[in-house]
Each structure stands twice: as structure tokens, then as C-alpha cells.
Amino acid sequence: MKKEDNNTFPASDWFDLNFLGGFVNSDSSIKRKFNEQNLKVDDSRLSSRVLNHWYESGIITDNRPNGKGWKKFSLTEIVWVNIVFKLRSFGLDLKRIKEVKDHIDIYNSIDKTSNCPLLDFYMYVAIFSKIPVKLVVFESGQAEIVRQIDIDLANHIGLIKEDFISIDINKLLNKLFTKKNIETDYLGYADIPKSHLIKQIEDSISAEDITSITIKMKDEDYIIDEKFLLKDRVKANALMSVLKFGELIEKKNAGKSTYQLTNKKKIKRDNP
């Protein structure tokens, strides 16, 4: 059984719409180009001995006829090979790198065109949108490919519990594909239009006396519970009176009362 991840990123309508709702179901020429296995890797670090070790460890797939001859790579595989070299330079052994691969291969079974749709998708985002994209690897081995804005938001609301290392996918692509200048906006990415959910989270965390936010998905909606802790009964009752759906609980400790108030909200997903 896969262990539960310690670090989470807020559910993203942007991801649902662009990846799950579009990219994995497409058969675009760019995605096919990413996956054409017609390239050789001219890198002294990738010897036949290293390749065979990686085949055995499951780091890359050996799809040579009868397992003989030199392997030809796709663009995506070349990017992945360079990610592996980066992770090795950070001190990760092949077992840890295989865990990273397992995390980013999670959507492989639902895409018939791409061998690693998650990496393909974020390569596409990095190349064509100027949005900063990072591969992050946490202390526990959990790995994610996400936009920088998703990392910032998850950090801001306390959803990231561990330290992590990161690889800048935009910079990596620029080094590999020197004929194409991949522009990246490292300052203006926060101006990307925000989904209803992100706007709601930002409103919630700025509220006075709030202690936690819980978000769940149910059918076509997000169910959001905002929890407040107040010491003043009048203030607690006043806040409760303006809520559409809520719950107020009085707690006593050594004769002193505090008031836990839960505000329940429901908002439509941008891409149900």
C-alpha cells in the first residue's frame, strides 16, 4: 500500500482543466514529438554499464529489440535522464530515484500517447507559457512536478511539512534545447488568473481568528470548513449570526470559555 504523502498541494482547477480534462486525452503533434524514440544521448556519464544498471533498477525502460544495441531516446526520456543526473548530484541513490519515478508515473496508464504524461505536460507548460515549473523531492521520498505558484500557496497555508530539493524544469530545458530560447517569468507568474478555489483560500487565510481550513471534494463542489477560535461570546455569536451554514461550540477550561466556530462553505469547481 502506498504510504500517505506528508505534503499536499491545494486541489487545482487549472490542473484538472488543462491536464486531466485536456492533455491526457489529446493526440497532439507536440506530445507525439516528445515521445518519438529517435535520439541518441551523447553523454560520457551514460555508459553502457550505467544504462544496464538503470534498466535493472527500473530507472529507465529497456525497449531495445531483444535487449541488444544502443537505446534510442525520446525527448522526454532525455529530460528524465538529466533529472536523474541532477538527483544523483544531490546524493540520491537509485532506490530513492525510483521512488521519484513512481510518483511522476502515476498517470501513465490513462494516456495512450505519452509514456510519462505528467512530465510531458509540464515540459509543454514550461516551453509555451513562461510559467516556472519545478520538480520537488521531499525528505520522505515524495516527489511532485508543480508550478512555482502552487509551491508558494502550499507553503503559505502550511500544507508542506518537510524540506525539499527542487529542479528548475525551465532551466533544464533551456540547457538541453539550446536552439529554442525558453522564456520564464520568475516575477510575474503570481499574476496568473486564479481559480475560485485559490481566491477562496486566500480570503480564508486572511480572516481574523481563523485556525484551520479543510477542503474536500464532493461531486462537482469543493466543501470548505473554516474553523475559528474566539474568546469573546458576543463576538462569537455575532459571527455565527451572519453565517449561512455554521456550528458554534463552547469549551471550558478552568472555568474560562472559548468558542470554536465552524463556517461551512460550498463552491462549484471550475472544471467538475
C-alpha positions, 0 to 999 in steps of 0.5 A: 500500500502506498504510504500517505504523502506528508505534503499536499498541494491545494486541489487545482482547477487549472490542473484538472482543466488543462491536464486531466480534462485536456492533455491526457486525452489529446493526440497532439503533434507536440506530445507525439514529438516528445515521445518519438524514440529517435535520439541518441544521448551523447553523454560520457556519464551514460555508459553502457554499464550505467544504462544496464544498471538503470534498466535493472533498477527500473530507472529507465525502460529497456525497449531495445529489440531483444535487449541488444544495441544502443537505446534510442531516446525520446525527448522526454526520456532525455529530460528524465535522464538529466533529472536523474543526473541532477538527483544523483548530484544531490546524493540520491541513490537509485532506490530513492530515484525510483521512488521519484519515478513512481510518483511522476508515473502515476498517470501513465496508464490513462494516456495512450500517447505519452509514456510519462504524461505528467512530465510531458505536460509540464515540459509543454507548460514550461516551453509555451507559457513562461510559467516556472515549473519545478520538480520537488523531492521531499525528505520522505521520498515524495516527489511532485512536478508543480508550478512555482505558484502552487509551491508558494500557496502550499507553503503559505497555508502550511500544507508542506511539512518537510524540506525539499530539493527542487529542479528548475524544469525551465532551466533544464530545458533551456540547457538541453534545447539550446536552439529554442530560447525558453522564456520564464517569468520568475516575477510575474507568474503570481499574476496568473488568473486564479481559480475560485478555489485559490481566491477562496483560500486566500480570503480564508487565510486572511480572516481574523481568528481563523485556525484551520481550513479543510477542503474536500471534494464532493461531486462537482463542489469543493466543501470548505470548513473554516474553523475559528477560535474566539474568546469573546461570546458576543463576538462569537455569536455575532459571527455565527449570526451572519453565517449561512451554514455554521456550528458554534461550540463552547469549551471550558477550561478552568472555568474560562470559555472559548468558542470554536466556530465552524463556517461551512462553505460550498463552491462549484469547481471550475472544471467538475 
